[in-house]
Amino acid sequence: MSRTFSGKSIATALGALLLISACAPQQAGPAALDPSAPVSIEIWHYYNGPQKLAFDELVTRFNETVGQEQGIVVEAFGQGNVNELFQNIHDAVDNKVGASEVPAVFAAYTDTVYDLDQRNMVAAFDSYFTKEELSEYVDAYITEGRFDDAGSLKIIPTAKATEILMVNKTDWDRFAVETGAQIALLNTIEGLVEASKAYYLWTDAQTPHVLDDGKAMFGRDAIANYIILGYHQLTGGSLFDRQNGKVTFEPDEAAFRKLWDNYYIPYINGWFGAYGRFRSDDAKTGDIIALVGSTSGAYYFPDKVTLADDTTYPIEAVVFPAPCFAGCTPSAIQQGAGMALIASDPRTELAAATFLKWFTDVDRAIDFTISSAYLPVKKTANDMGRIGVDEGYQALPSTVQEAIAVSVYVMNTYELYFEQAFCGFSDAREVIESSLAARAEADREQVLTLAEDGMPLSEAVAKFATDESFQSWYQAFVDEIRAKIGEN
């Protein structure tokens, strides 16, 4: 666990705060902050690498300025990845043996906050932010944080992201020159499938002495986003119906068949692939040349490919909006955790809100964007006219610059979409994330086994690319989702 301050530095900071004049500016109201009696707040987050460095730097800056003036000391604790953070939060809340004490603030998605809110563990931000202050944030981000029956604001957006398409342009250009493939194919999901099939056939033809050894062109990091957003694009609606406090799952089978045809079928054919932990890992090894991943993942897209024989070569990357289904309204997934507030005492909650206001202010938000590739949460900060002239932005790797510019464009011009949290959504999302991906991977393995036993690859694929395969998966998927949300 990494900490922004050591025990000695915390003591030093608190000592300095105690010496500040009582005449320093104080917060008015019953929960006024007092520099002579500083408040220490603990924040848990999941940032790693560049994101963690950027967050820690801003925490230090706050402590040395506004924190000293108002009597607030912020401590930031990294908790590993998102899943580890959420597990640690639940362990702390449940007072499990060995668990840390519950933090004042934690980074979270709506499903985790929803679960804790059902236990009356989460405080609302409404009394700490004015309507004018909240109007400065992107409307969809605030809407996402209002999920309880009263419409209280339980999550303040701090760093958001969407998905983008990142392409190894060096290898794409070789493929395009020899086949005539147009980059415009990547504007739609159907075009992406077409290009991936052509790429597989092209790479297969490079080794005429070896049959059926073509390479996948494309991979996805988050299958749940593909299904949730794709379903919305195809139907104009949500996966789940919410009426009178009850959630039901009555999906459109035709939409799911299209989702199946544009992921499962390319996957079992070998046109799509997933090999490492993340698709950026697969891009590093040349196993794929294009991926859809989070904006913040741009830092991990490679600048060179290292092949299995340790041969390396440099590559250039290009970034596009994530493709949508053809003919549908351009829409993009809205993702990225905000910050939630554990219900405690008014002074601690006020101190936490004070830090979050400072952190999401336009200048700090742009600083964090440049350092982390997350997107700012206020309307006026989502402006490349402001971001692009920053020296820090101009010093970024070109792929990260493109990722930020494309994502800001998407956030300003596309419909932003997310599934609102409800009881059971976290479990349902796990099914959405794993079910189709697991079926595609398992059946691809069977296809390869049949091919190794002498069956032509096309015949092996045909055994699985059937209506019966779809129906068996679809019915099991629907039943499992209904069980997770408690629907009879």
JOLINWO-V442241 format. One record per backbone hydrogen bond with DSSP energy under -0.5 kcal/mol. CO is the residue of the C=O (numbers start at 1). NH is the residue of the N-H. E is the energy in kcal/mol with one decimal. If there is no record, write none. Layout:
BEGIN
co=CO nh=NH e=E
co=CO nh=NH e=E
END
This chain:
BEGIN
co=2 nh=78 e=-1.2
co=6 nh=10 e=-2.3
co=7 nh=11 e=-2.1
co=8 nh=12 e=-2.2
co=9 nh=13 e=-2.5
co=10 nh=14 e=-2.9
co=11 nh=15 e=-2.5
co=12 nh=16 e=-2.4
co=13 nh=17 e=-2.1
co=14 nh=18 e=-1.9
co=15 nh=19 e=-1.0
co=16 nh=19 e=-0.6
co=16 nh=20 e=-0.5
co=17 nh=20 e=-1.2
co=21 nh=24 e=-1.8
co=29 nh=32 e=-1.3
co=34 nh=37 e=-2.3
co=35 nh=38 e=-0.5
co=39 nh=41 e=-0.5
co=39 nh=73 e=-2.8
co=41 nh=75 e=-2.6
co=42 nh=104 e=-1.2
co=42 nh=105 e=-2.1
co=43 nh=77 e=-3.0
co=44 nh=107 e=-2.4
co=45 nh=79 e=-2.4
co=48 nh=51 e=-1.3
co=49 nh=53 e=-2.1
co=50 nh=54 e=-2.3
co=51 nh=55 e=-2.4
co=52 nh=56 e=-2.9
co=53 nh=57 e=-2.0
co=54 nh=58 e=-1.8
co=55 nh=59 e=-2.3
co=56 nh=60 e=-2.3
co=57 nh=61 e=-2.1
co=58 nh=62 e=-2.4
co=59 nh=63 e=-2.5
co=60 nh=64 e=-1.8
co=61 nh=65 e=-0.6
co=62 nh=65 e=-1.3
co=62 nh=67 e=-3.0
co=65 nh=69 e=-2.1
co=66 nh=70 e=-2.5
co=67 nh=71 e=-1.8
co=67 nh=72 e=-2.5
co=71 nh=39 e=-2.7
co=73 nh=41 e=-2.7
co=75 nh=43 e=-3.0
co=76 nh=4 e=-1.1
co=77 nh=45 e=-2.1
co=81 nh=85 e=-2.5
co=82 nh=86 e=-2.5
co=83 nh=87 e=-2.1
co=84 nh=88 e=-2.5
co=85 nh=89 e=-2.2
co=86 nh=90 e=-2.1
co=87 nh=91 e=-2.5
co=88 nh=92 e=-2.3
co=89 nh=93 e=-2.6
co=90 nh=94 e=-2.3
co=91 nh=96 e=-2.4
co=92 nh=95 e=-1.2
co=96 nh=99 e=-2.2
co=104 nh=342 e=-2.2
co=105 nh=44 e=-2.0
co=106 nh=340 e=-2.8
co=108 nh=338 e=-2.0
co=109 nh=113 e=-2.0
co=110 nh=114 e=-2.9
co=111 nh=115 e=-1.9
co=112 nh=116 e=-1.9
co=113 nh=117 e=-2.7
co=114 nh=118 e=-1.8
co=116 nh=119 e=-1.1
co=116 nh=121 e=-1.9
co=117 nh=120 e=-1.9
co=121 nh=343 e=-2.8
co=123 nh=341 e=-0.5
co=125 nh=128 e=-2.3
co=125 nh=129 e=-0.9
co=126 nh=129 e=-0.6
co=130 nh=134 e=-2.3
co=131 nh=135 e=-1.9
co=132 nh=136 e=-0.5
co=133 nh=136 e=-1.2
co=134 nh=137 e=-1.4
co=136 nh=379 e=-2.5
co=138 nh=141 e=-0.9
co=138 nh=142 e=-1.5
co=139 nh=143 e=-2.5
co=140 nh=144 e=-1.8
co=141 nh=145 e=-1.0
co=142 nh=145 e=-0.6
co=143 nh=146 e=-1.4
co=145 nh=147 e=-0.8
co=145 nh=154 e=-2.7
co=145 nh=155 e=-0.5
co=148 nh=151 e=-1.5
co=152 nh=148 e=-0.5
co=152 nh=154 e=-0.9
co=153 nh=125 e=-3.0
co=155 nh=157 e=-0.6
co=156 nh=339 e=-2.7
co=160 nh=375 e=-3.8
co=161 nh=335 e=-2.5
co=162 nh=295 e=-2.2
co=163 nh=322 e=-1.0
co=164 nh=166 e=-0.6
co=164 nh=293 e=-1.9
co=165 nh=320 e=-2.8
co=166 nh=291 e=-2.2
co=167 nh=169 e=-1.4
co=167 nh=318 e=-2.0
co=168 nh=172 e=-2.2
co=169 nh=173 e=-2.9
co=170 nh=174 e=-1.3
co=171 nh=175 e=-2.0
co=172 nh=176 e=-3.1
co=173 nh=177 e=-2.7
co=174 nh=178 e=-1.6
co=175 nh=179 e=-1.6
co=176 nh=180 e=-2.9
co=182 nh=185 e=-2.0
co=183 nh=186 e=-1.8
co=184 nh=187 e=-1.9
co=185 nh=188 e=-1.2
co=187 nh=324 e=-1.3
co=188 nh=192 e=-2.1
co=189 nh=193 e=-2.0
co=190 nh=194 e=-2.1
co=191 nh=195 e=-2.7
co=192 nh=196 e=-2.3
co=193 nh=197 e=-2.3
co=194 nh=198 e=-2.1
co=195 nh=199 e=-2.5
co=196 nh=200 e=-2.3
co=197 nh=201 e=-2.3
co=198 nh=202 e=-2.3
co=199 nh=203 e=-2.8
co=200 nh=204 e=-2.2
co=201 nh=205 e=-1.8
co=202 nh=206 e=-0.6
co=203 nh=206 e=-0.8
co=204 nh=207 e=-1.2
co=205 nh=208 e=-0.5
co=207 nh=210 e=-2.2
co=210 nh=213 e=-0.5
co=217 nh=289 e=-2.1
co=217 nh=290 e=-1.6
co=218 nh=273 e=-2.3
co=219 nh=292 e=-1.7
co=221 nh=223 e=-0.6
co=222 nh=226 e=-1.3
co=223 nh=227 e=-2.3
co=224 nh=228 e=-3.1
co=225 nh=229 e=-2.6
co=225 nh=230 e=-0.6
co=226 nh=230 e=-1.9
co=227 nh=231 e=-2.4
co=228 nh=232 e=-1.5
co=229 nh=233 e=-2.6
co=230 nh=234 e=-2.3
co=231 nh=235 e=-2.0
co=232 nh=236 e=-2.8
co=240 nh=242 e=-0.5
co=241 nh=243 e=-0.6
co=241 nh=248 e=-2.4
co=243 nh=246 e=-2.1
co=246 nh=243 e=-2.5
co=248 nh=241 e=-2.6
co=248 nh=250 e=-0.5
co=251 nh=253 e=-0.8
co=252 nh=256 e=-1.8
co=253 nh=257 e=-2.1
co=254 nh=258 e=-1.8
co=255 nh=259 e=-2.1
co=256 nh=260 e=-2.4
co=257 nh=261 e=-2.7
co=258 nh=262 e=-1.5
co=260 nh=263 e=-1.4
co=260 nh=264 e=-1.4
co=260 nh=265 e=-1.4
co=263 nh=267 e=-2.0
co=264 nh=268 e=-2.7
co=265 nh=269 e=-1.3
co=266 nh=270 e=-0.6
co=266 nh=271 e=-2.4
co=266 nh=272 e=-1.3
co=267 nh=270 e=-1.2
co=271 nh=217 e=-2.6
co=271 nh=218 e=-1.3
co=278 nh=281 e=-0.8
co=278 nh=282 e=-1.1
co=279 nh=283 e=-2.0
co=280 nh=284 e=-1.7
co=281 nh=285 e=-1.1
co=282 nh=287 e=-1.9
co=282 nh=288 e=-1.0
co=283 nh=286 e=-0.8
co=284 nh=306 e=-3.2
co=289 nh=168 e=-3.5
co=290 nh=219 e=-1.2
co=291 nh=166 e=-2.7
co=291 nh=293 e=-0.6
co=292 nh=221 e=-1.9
co=293 nh=164 e=-2.6
co=294 nh=297 e=-1.4
co=295 nh=298 e=-1.9
co=296 nh=299 e=-0.9
co=297 nh=300 e=-1.9
co=298 nh=301 e=-1.1
co=303 nh=315 e=-2.3
co=305 nh=307 e=-0.6
co=305 nh=313 e=-1.7
co=307 nh=310 e=-2.2
co=311 nh=307 e=-3.2
co=313 nh=305 e=-2.6
co=316 nh=169 e=-1.5
co=316 nh=170 e=-1.2
co=318 nh=167 e=-2.7
co=320 nh=165 e=-3.0
co=324 nh=189 e=-1.9
co=325 nh=328 e=-1.7
co=330 nh=415 e=-2.1
co=332 nh=417 e=-2.6
co=333 nh=335 e=-0.6
co=335 nh=161 e=-2.9
co=337 nh=158 e=-0.5
co=337 nh=159 e=-0.9
co=338 nh=108 e=-2.3
co=339 nh=156 e=-2.5
co=340 nh=106 e=-1.9
co=340 nh=342 e=-0.5
co=341 nh=123 e=-3.2
co=345 nh=349 e=-2.5
co=346 nh=350 e=-2.6
co=347 nh=351 e=-2.5
co=348 nh=352 e=-2.3
co=349 nh=353 e=-2.5
co=350 nh=354 e=-2.4
co=351 nh=355 e=-2.0
co=352 nh=356 e=-2.3
co=353 nh=357 e=-2.4
co=354 nh=358 e=-2.0
co=355 nh=359 e=-3.0
co=356 nh=360 e=-2.1
co=357 nh=361 e=-0.5
co=358 nh=361 e=-0.9
co=361 nh=365 e=-3.2
co=362 nh=366 e=-2.3
co=363 nh=367 e=-2.0
co=364 nh=368 e=-2.7
co=365 nh=369 e=-2.3
co=366 nh=370 e=-2.5
co=367 nh=371 e=-1.8
co=368 nh=372 e=-2.0
co=369 nh=373 e=-2.9
co=375 nh=160 e=-1.9
co=377 nh=138 e=-2.6
co=378 nh=381 e=-0.9
co=378 nh=382 e=-1.0
co=379 nh=382 e=-0.9
co=381 nh=383 e=-2.1
co=383 nh=386 e=-1.6
co=383 nh=387 e=-2.5
co=384 nh=388 e=-2.2
co=387 nh=390 e=-1.5
co=390 nh=394 e=-2.2
co=391 nh=395 e=-1.1
co=393 nh=396 e=-1.6
co=397 nh=401 e=-2.2
co=398 nh=402 e=-2.6
co=399 nh=403 e=-2.4
co=400 nh=404 e=-2.4
co=401 nh=405 e=-2.5
co=402 nh=406 e=-3.0
co=403 nh=407 e=-2.2
co=404 nh=408 e=-2.7
co=405 nh=409 e=-2.1
co=406 nh=410 e=-2.5
co=407 nh=411 e=-2.8
co=408 nh=412 e=-1.7
co=409 nh=413 e=-1.3
co=410 nh=413 e=-0.5
co=410 nh=414 e=-2.9
co=415 nh=332 e=-2.9
co=417 nh=334 e=-2.8
co=418 nh=420 e=-0.6
co=422 nh=425 e=-2.4
co=424 nh=428 e=-2.2
co=425 nh=429 e=-3.0
co=426 nh=430 e=-1.5
co=427 nh=431 e=-1.4
co=428 nh=432 e=-2.3
co=429 nh=433 e=-2.7
co=430 nh=434 e=-2.0
co=431 nh=435 e=-2.8
co=434 nh=438 e=-2.9
co=435 nh=439 e=-2.1
co=436 nh=440 e=-2.5
co=437 nh=441 e=-2.5
co=438 nh=442 e=-2.6
co=439 nh=443 e=-2.4
co=440 nh=444 e=-2.1
co=441 nh=445 e=-1.9
co=442 nh=446 e=-1.7
co=443 nh=447 e=-2.4
co=444 nh=448 e=-2.3
co=445 nh=449 e=-2.1
co=446 nh=450 e=-2.5
co=447 nh=451 e=-2.2
co=448 nh=452 e=-2.4
co=449 nh=453 e=-1.5
co=450 nh=455 e=-2.2
co=451 nh=454 e=-1.5
co=456 nh=459 e=-0.6
co=456 nh=460 e=-2.2
co=457 nh=461 e=-2.7
co=458 nh=462 e=-2.0
co=459 nh=463 e=-1.2
co=461 nh=464 e=-1.8
co=461 nh=465 e=-2.2
co=464 nh=466 e=-2.1
co=466 nh=470 e=-1.8
co=467 nh=471 e=-2.8
co=468 nh=472 e=-2.4
co=469 nh=473 e=-2.0
co=470 nh=474 e=-3.2
co=471 nh=475 e=-2.5
co=472 nh=476 e=-1.4
co=473 nh=477 e=-2.7
co=474 nh=478 e=-2.7
co=475 nh=479 e=-2.3
co=476 nh=480 e=-2.2
co=477 nh=481 e=-2.5
co=478 nh=482 e=-2.4
co=479 nh=483 e=-2.0
co=480 nh=484 e=-2.1
co=481 nh=485 e=-1.8
co=482 nh=487 e=-2.7
co=483 nh=486 e=-0.7
END
